[in-house]
């Protein structure tokens, strides 16, 4: 989660607290809109939990998500 938090802070130019709240809002929205098991997996990945099927040792699936988000945000 630290990597995602830093990414959101940097790209949005906001404080760590604001970035945390933004991430929680997005994850909550995704959990509400996605089918139960998928929403739960998204929350686990963002929280740094289960990275089954993740790639490298630097964040696993979360690293892949933050890389993609960075690309989407111009990073």
C-alpha positions in Angstrom: 0.0 0.0 0.0 2.9 2.3 0.6 3.9 2.4 -3.0 0.3 3.2 -4.1 0.0 5.9 -1.4 3.2 7.5 -2.5 2.1 7.4 -6.2 -1.3 9.0 -5.4 0.4 11.7 -3.2 2.9 12.5 -5.9 0.6 12.6 -8.9 -2.3 14.4 -7.2 -0.1 16.7 -5.1 -1.9 15.9 -1.9 -0.9 14.9 1.7 -0.5 11.3 2.8 -3.8 11.6 4.8 -5.7 12.8 1.7 -4.1 10.1 -0.5 -5.1 7.5 2.1 -8.7 8.7 2.0 -8.8 8.8 -1.8 -7.5 5.2 -2.0 -10.0 4.0 0.6 -12.8 5.7 -1.4 -11.7 4.1 -4.7 -11.3 0.7 -3.1 -14.7 1.0 -1.4 -16.3 2.0 -4.7 -14.7 -1.0 -6.5 -15.8 -3.4 -3.8 -19.4 -2.2 -4.1 -19.4 -2.4 -7.9 -17.4 -5.6 -8.6 -18.7 -9.1 -7.9 -17.9 -10.1 -4.2 -14.8 -12.3 -4.7 -13.2 -9.9 -7.2 -13.9 -6.9 -5.0 -12.4 -8.7 -2.0 -9.3 -9.6 -4.0 -8.8 -5.9 -5.1 -9.0 -4.9 -1.4 -6.4 -7.5 -0.5 -4.0 -6.4 -3.2 -4.3 -2.8 -2.3 -3.8 -3.6 1.4 -0.6 -5.5 0.5 -2.1 -8.9 1.4 -2.4 -11.9 -0.8 -0.3 -11.4 -3.9 -0.8 -14.8 -5.3 0.0 -14.7 -9.0 1.9 -11.5 -8.5 5.0 -10.7 -10.5 8.2 -9.6 -8.9 9.2 -9.4 -5.3 8.7 -5.6 -5.3 5.0 -5.5 -4.6 3.8 -8.5 -6.5 0.4 -7.8 -8.0 0.3 -4.4 -6.1 3.5 -3.4 -7.9 1.8 -4.2 -11.2 -1.3 -2.2 -10.3 0.8 0.8 -9.2 2.9 0.6 -12.4 -0.3 0.6 -14.5 -1.8 3.5 -12.4 1.5 5.4 -12.8 1.3 4.9 -16.6 -2.3 6.1 -16.6 -1.4 9.1 -14.5 1.6 10.0 -16.7 4.3 8.5 -14.4 
